[in-house]
Amino acid sequence: MFLDKQTFSTVIASTPLVSIDLVIVNSNDEVLLGKRLNKPAQGFWFVPGGRIQKNETMNEAFQRLTLDELGVEFSIQQADLLGPFTHLYNDYVFGDDVNTHYVAIAYKFVVDVEKLNLPLDFQHNQYQWLPVDVLLNSDDVHQHTKWYFQSS
């Protein structure tokens, strides 16, 4: 369920959001990144993903998000759990006067690139595949994406 702007702003200001981040790797061990069009993380390269909606199971959210973000539906059983990560931002989707707190649950899986149908929409306007060493050293890749590849 998507919320109207006023309700969603109140939610963002009041509580963490729960999301799934999709760490997509191809057969060359390169990672799929999209250029973010909206806040937070606007202008940065970031892994695909999105919020879990109210009354949506993890499995349902994973299937919806892979279809929306990759153009192909995958099941959560095809992915490996990387774990939960805390993502804090000083802005939010509607401006700079509210901060955003995500609990991002990251899943990693390998895909056949030819099967993807990557959408150019309100989330990303371009995509690229980067080797891990390149993304870790790029100022254009958001720190929260880099965390998925850094040893703890």
Disulfide bonds with the S-S distance in Angstrom:
none
